[in-house]
């Protein structure tokens, strides 16, 4: 997770951890590329999400894309 997002979430998440269920998405798409690349970049770990008080993690996988197996592998490893 990039440091600015991690720092911001870390500064406020514990205040609301037991009031609002917190789910962290651990990867992000590359929507700003042209032509569009159907790939995800991993930017956080399950351990980081747990440290923030998350009750669950989520990840996007583009099934059918050339990167699908690698993306699934990341999810299994994390």
Number of C-alpha atoms within 10 A of each C-alpha: 17 8 9 9 10 15 11 10 14 16 11 11 16 15 11 11 14 12 8 11 11 18 15 20 17 21 21 15 16 12 12 8 9 7 7 10 14 17 20 20 14 17 13 18 19 18 11 15 22 15 12 20 20 20 14 13 17 12 15 18 20 15 12 9 12 12 15 16 14 13 21 15 10 15 19 8 8 10
